[in-house]
Amino acid sequence: MAKRSLDTAISDLIQAIGLLVRRVRSAAIMSSNELSMTESLVLGRLEKEGPATTAELARAESMRPQSMGTVVAELEEQALIERSPHPSDGRQMILSITGKGAAVRASVRSAKHSWMMRAVAELSKEDQETLFAAGEILRRMVQK
């Protein structure tokens, strides 16, 4: 493949991945769980990694603590997370995902999965095999 063709192919791949991500996100938003990207990331982090402080979440998402405080307040207002006293530092609070928050995350995952199942079902068997092989290659690329 000539340099220009490789550049064009890479640009096309980046664009296709971006479109796919937007469509999958759109399916999640349409599932009536309208969380911002940051809210969704915070819920996911609390679900996967367990309780954390606002400062820890801010660092993990490369945000200022004040900005994360706004996100946390919105999630708390929706009863998707809850605060509890920090066990060793009385000045801090620990944030945890609630049952409702976990249910919202499950609903979002389900909506994304359903959209992808419908989209993949419309492909030929050969295209499905190619797509899944490409998924494995992409996983290897990002895990390096």
N, C-alpha and C positions, 0 to 999 in steps of 0.2 A: 504494500500500500504506500503510495507516495505521501510525502509530508502533508501536502494540502488536503488530500483525501482523509488522512488520519485525523487532522485537525477538524475537518467537517464532521467526520463520524463521531468524534468525541463531543463536539458541540451538540450534535443531534441526540446523543445518548444523555447528556446532561439535561437537555430540554425535555426529553421523554420522561426521565426520572422525576424532574420537577413537576410535570403535568400529572404523573401518577400520584405523587405525594399530595398535590392539591385536590385531586379527585377523591382520594381516600379520606382526607381531612374533611372535605365537603360532605361526604357520606356520614361522618361522625357528627358534624354540626346539624345536619338535617335530621338526625335521630332525636332531636329536641334537647339534647344536652349541650347547649351552646357555651362551651368553655373556651376561653382564649387559649392560645398555644402555651403560654406560660402557665396558666392555671392547670392545664392538662399535664404538663411536664412536672409541676409540683406534686399533683396528686399521684402521678406515676412513681415519682421518687419516694414519696412517703409510703406508698403501697409496697414497693419493692425493697427499699432500704430501711424502712421503719422510721420511728419518730426522729424529729430534728428540730433545731432552733431556727428562727427566721434568718439569723446570720449564716448558719450552715447552708440553708437553702439558697441564700443569695450568692454565697461563694460557689456552690455547685452549679448554679445557672449563670454565673458571671454577671451578676446584677448588683446594684447598690442596695444595701439593707433597707433603705427607705422605699425604694421601688418594690422590693419583695414584700415589705409591710403592706402595701396597697393590695397586692395579689392575695396575701394571706387573709387580709380583712374581708375581701370579697368571698373567698372560699369559706371562711368562717360564717359569714352572713348567710350563706346558702346551706350551712350545716354540713359541709363536705369534709371539714377538718375541725378539730377541737384542740383547745389549749389545756395544758396541765402544768403544775409547778415543776421546775427543773429540780431533780433530786439533790443536786449539790450546789447550785447557784441560784439563790433566791431572787436574783435580779432578772433571770431569764425564764422563759416559758418553753415548754416542749410542745411541738405540734404533731398531731397524729391524724391519720385518715379515719373518718367515721364509717359506719356501716353504709350510710347513704352515699358517701364518697366512693366507697368500693363498688357499690351498685352502679353508680354513674360510670365509673371506669369500665365495668363489665359491659354496660350498655354501649359505650363508645367502641369498645373492642369488637362487640358483636356486629355493630353497624358497619364497621370497616371490613370485617371478615365477610359479611353478607354481600357487600358491594363487590369485593374482590372475587368471591365465588361466582357471582353472576357474570362478571366481566370475563373471567377465565373460561367459564362454561361455553361462552360464545366463540372461543378459539378452536381451531382444529386440534386434534390430538398431537400432531407434529409441533404445532406452535406452542401448545402447552408444555411439551417436553423441552423445547428450546427455552421457553420462559423460565421453567424451573431450574434448568442447567445454568442459565444466566444468573438466576438468584443465588445459586451456590457460588458462582464465580464472584459476584458482587460481595457476598459475605466474606469470602477469603480476602478480597481487596481491602475491605474496611477493618478487618481484624489484624492487619499487619502493623 
